[in-house]
């Protein structure tokens, strides 16, 4: 049986998208905060993923992975404020996940207001 768009079952397409997106965010920042940044590269598409960070753009899993591995700190703690999920117009079945919040570096008292 083929389901129409928006009929993903278990509460509808939007609810399922939200659940998947939030689970992804929890997994992603869990790895990041535990110091497992090299493992994050596997979560990005080899050629089409893009990471924007402090005005710089990184294209593809390898470039993103190298950048994340070279960040000048070992451990940090992310505090997610909002997670917004929507269907991707670029990839069938894909989900765009937008995250806002802050991070705190280990040993620092001040929270950095960005994710």
Rosetta blueprint (number, residue, H / E / L):
1 X L
2 X L
3 X L
4 X L
5 X L
6 X L
7 X L
8 X L
9 X L
10 X L
11 X L
12 X H
13 X H
14 X H
15 X H
16 X H
17 X H
18 X H
19 X H
20 X H
21 X H
22 X H
23 X H
24 X H
25 X H
26 X H
27 X H
28 X H
29 X H
30 X H
31 X H
32 X H
33 X H
34 X L
35 X L
36 X L
37 X H
38 X H
39 X H
40 X H
41 X H
42 X H
43 X H
44 X L
45 X L
46 X L
47 X L
48 X L
49 X L
50 X E
51 X E
52 X E
53 X E
54 X L
55 X L
56 X E
57 X E
58 X E
59 X E
60 X H
61 X H
62 X H
63 X H
64 X H
65 X H
66 X H
67 X H
68 X H
69 X H
70 X L
71 X L
72 X L
73 X L
74 X L
75 X L
76 X E
77 X E
78 X E
79 X E
80 X E
81 X E
82 X E
83 X E
84 X E
85 X E
86 X E
87 X E
88 X L
89 X L
90 X L
91 X L
92 X L
93 X L
94 X L
95 X E
96 X E
97 X E
98 X E
99 X E
100 X E
101 X E
102 X E
103 X E
104 X E
105 X E
106 X L
107 X L
108 X L
109 X L
110 X L
111 X L
112 X E
113 X L
114 X L
115 X L
